[in-house]
Amino acid sequence: MRWQGQALDADDGALPGLERSGLVRSVQTPEFEGVTFHEVLCKSALNKVPGESDLPFDWTINPMRGCSHACRYCFARSTHEYLDLDAGSDFDTQIVVKTNVAAVLRKELARRSWRQEHVALGTNTDPYQRAEGRYRLMPGIIAALTDSRTPFSILTKGTLLRRDLPLLTLAAQQVSVGIGVSLAIHDPDLQKSIEPGTPSPKARLELIRAITDAGLPCNVMVAPVIPYLTDSTSHLDGLLAAIADAGATGVTAFPMHLRASTRGWFLSWLAEQHPALVKRYRLLYGRGAYVAPGYSAWLKGRVGPLIAEHGLGGRSEHRSTEAHARSSRPVRVPERELTLF
């Protein structure tokens, strides 16, 4: 891999948050045009979830910060602001990579105090975004969790997970392993517009099939459902039919929320691509981050029967998706997890 620009000027001024966070180098490569990777050495791999969060897992791991999937609605965008980066294009193109995360994790899991509590990956940014193909952090993470007999779950949009299916299959013979795939948009043109860095719907359906063919359960996150764009009966019915045909073992669905900086980033896209919907969104969301309760109830009434019709109402095998289902909101990232270490 031919890296360019391997040193970050100390007087750059654009990354003061990273300057405080163990930055080793910032690098670019022609294979990832427009993306800069900031390699850091983390001091800790495990992030403790506060007890008051009421989530069905106690620990998370985020091998990277920022995400080249560039989903306009991503709830984790505001976490980049803790690094003095913006929640818009910086989140999509300034990717922080914890290059030593697997080694640090293995040391943490070897402590006598470790109690093999459930660990979730994919609660903030996607561990199988494109950069994982270069850095290969996940095999080491999976091996460390398996060797320590620690149950874990992964939620992803990334088809790179297929590379690690042999490892995950072996892991599932020793510990509880949950796998979830996020697929909320069936229309490839809309998907390309709103999730420009993600694999296509077809590719993700093939990933679901590969997971279940490997003998692993796969819950699908049909979320967020985007008001007036992906909430029609025809769209949901077509998507759920395709998911069922791919062999998914269950589905979780809930409407989009627009917290903090994500709201402005999404609404700017909406004003450009679907200006007629802007007024309806302001009425639906008001000044808050969540849709009006009436919409949530309406959507539940629409999607519930469709999930049942397609035989996708089974219990989720993926703990982080269970958390979503219980609260109808994306997993809340604890403030203490918003810093790198």
N, C-alpha and C positions, 0 to 999 in steps of 0.2 A: 504494500500500500504506500503510495507516494504522498507523504504529508508535505504541506507547504505552510509557511508562516508559523514555525513551531515555537516562537517566543512571543509573549504578550508584553508590549511596552508598558512599563510601570506607570507612565504618565498618560496612559490612554484616557483615563477618567470615566470610561463607560461601564466598567465592571468593578466598582469599589466593593460591592458585596462579595464578589468572588475573591478579591484580593485578601479578604479577611477569612477565607474559607479553605485554605490549603491548596490553592491552585498550583498545579505543576506546570502545565503548558496549555496553550490554546492552539488548535490545529485545524487546517482545512484540507480538503482533497477534492479533485475534480469529480470524483464519483458522487459527491454530495454537494453539488453546486449550490451556493448561497447559504450553506450551513457551516457553523463554527462549533467545534467540540472543545469544551473546556474540561480537561482531565484533572481530577482532584483525587487526593488520597483521603479517604474518609476514616474517621476515628471509630465510628460505630455503624453497623449495618442494620441492626434491629431498631425499630421505632415503637415505643410503647403507646398503646391506645389508651387514653384516659378512661377510667371506669364509668364516668358519667356519660360517655358517648353511646352506651347501650348497643354496641355492635357485637356480633357473634364471633369475633376474633379479638385477640389481645395484642397482636404484634403485626407490623407491616414491614416490608422491605421495598425501597425505591432505588433500583440500581442507577437510574438516571433522573434528571430534573429537566423540565421542558420536553416537548414532544414534536417530532417532525410530522406526525399525523395531521397537525394543523386544523383540528376540528374547531369550527367557529364557536361551538357551544361548550367547549371543554371547561368544566367547573374548576379545574386546577390552575387556570391561567394566573389568577392573582398570586399564587405562591411564588411566581418568578419575581414579583416586586420586592420580596424579602432579600433578593440578591441585587437590588437596585437595577433590575432589568424590567422592561415593560411587559405587560400581559398580552400584547398583540403579537407583532412580528418577531420580537425577541423570543417569546415563548416557543414559537415555531422553528426558529433558526439558531438559537443560542442554547445548545444542549450540554448540560453538565453531566459528565460521566464519572462515576465512582469506580475507577479502574481496579482498585484493590478490594472491592466489596465482598467477593467470595472468600478471600483469605481472612478478612476481618470477621465475617459471619461465622466461619468455622471455629475461630477462637471463642467467639461469644457463645456458640452452642456447646462448646466443650466445658464451660464453667459448671461447677457442681451445683450452682444455684438454678441452672436452667431446668425447667419443668416440662419440656416438650409441649408447650402451649401452641395453639394454632397460629400460623403465620400466613398473611395474605399479601399477594403481589398484584399490582395493577389497580390499587386503590387511589393512586395519584396520577402518575403518568405510565404509559404502556411499557412494560419490560421487553416486549417484542417489537418495538418500533424498529425502523430500518437500521439504526446504528448497532443494534444487537448482532447483526450479521458480521460486523467488523470486530466488535469488542468481545463477543462471545462470553458474556458475563453469566448468562443463565445456566449453562451446564454446571459451572462450579457452584452456583447457588443451589440448584436442585440436588447435586451430590452431597453438599454439606447438610442440607435439611434431611435428606434420606439417611445418611450415615448416623445422624444424631437422633433418628426416629421421631422427627418433628413433623406433624401433619401440616399440610399447606394447601393453598389454593391460588389459582392464577386466573385473572380476567384480562382478556386481550382482544384487540382487533387485528393483531399481527399474524400473518401466515408463517412467519419464521418459526412459530411454535412447532410446526411439522418436523423441523429438523431434530427437535428434542423428544419426539414421541417415544423412541426406544427408551430413553432415560426415564421419562414419566411413567411408562408402562412398568418398568422395573421398580420404580419408586412406589407405585401403587400396590405392589406385592408386599411392601414392608410398612407403609404408612398410609393414612388417609390422604388422597389427592383429589382435589376438586378443580375442574377446568371449566371456565366460562368463556364464551365468545360473544363479543358485542357486535350486533348487527341490527340496526334500526331503520336503515334506508334501503329499499328494494330497487328504486329507480336509479340506474347507474349515472345518469346525467346529474341528478340532484346530489347524489353521493359525491361525485367529483367536484361539485361546486362547494359543498359545505364541509366535506371531509377530504380535501385534496390530496393529502399524503397517505391515505389509508388504502389497503387492498380493496379491490372491487367487491361488490356483493357476491358475485359468482365465486371469486377466490375464497371468500370467507365461508360460503356454503360448502365448498370443497374441503375446507379446513374442518368444519363440523363433521363431515362424513369421515374424514381421515381419523379424527379423534375417536368417534364411535366405532369405526372399523378396528381400531386398536384395542377395543374392549373397555374404553374409558367412558364414563358418563360425561355429557356435555350440556350444560344449561346455557341458554342463549339470552342475552340481555337485549331485548327489543326496547332500547332506551338510549337517548331520550326520544319519546314521541314528540315530533315538532308540530305544534298547533298549525292547522290550516295547510300544512305541507305534507305530512305523513300520517295524518290521523283519519283519513277517509277509510270507509269499509273496504273499498277495492284494494287500496294499498296494503292495509293490515292483513286482509285475507290472503292476498297474493304472497306477502312476505312470510306469514305463518305457514302457509301451505309449503313453500319452498324449504323452510326450516324443518318442518316435520318430515319432508321427503329426504332431507339430509341426515335424518336419524337423531336429531336432538332429543334429549331426555326431559326437557322442561324449558319454560320461558318465563321471564320476568319483564314486565312492561310498566312504564310510568312516564309522565309528561316531563318535558324539558324545564329546567329551572335556570335562572340567569342571575347568579349572585355576583356582586362586586364588579370587577373590571370586565368580566365575561359579558355582562349585559350590554355595555357600550360596544364591545367588539362584535357581538352578534347583531345588534341592531344596525350597526353601520353596514354590515353585509346585507341585511334585510332591506334597508333603504335603497341599496344599489341594485339588488337582484329582484326584489319583490316589493316595490314601494307602496303598492296598494294595501299591503298587510300591516304597515307600520302603525296606523291608527288603531287597528284591531288588537295589535300586541300591547299597545299602551293601555287599552281598556282591560285586556285580559290579565296583565301583570301589575297594573297600577304602578305604585312606587316600590313595590317589593320584588323579591327574587322568584316567587312562586306563582303559579297560575291560580286563578280564583277557585275556591273549593268546588263551585258548581261544575267547572270544567273537569276537574279530577274525577268527580263522581260520574260525569257523562262519559269520559273516556273509559273508566272502569266498566261501565255498563256496556260499552261497545266492544272492548277488547276481550273481556272475560268470556263471553259465549264463543268467540272465535278461537280462543286458546283451548277451550274445552272441545270444540268441534274438531280441532286438528290433533287432539290427543296429547296436548302439551302442558297439561295442568298438573303433572306429577311434581313431587317435592323436589326443590332445587338441591343439587349436590354441591353447589358452590357457595361457600359461606358468605362471601362478599355480596353475591347477588341476593342471598336471603336478607341481608341487611337492607338492601335497596327495596326489596319487596315489602318489608315490614314498615318502612317509614315513607315509602313512595318518594324518596329523595336519594340522590347520589350519596355515596359514603362521604361523611364529613371528615376532612383531614384535620387532625388535631393541630393546634397552633405550634406545639413543640416540634411537630414533624415538618414545619415549614422552613426550618433551617437545615442546612446540609448535614450537620453532625449532631 
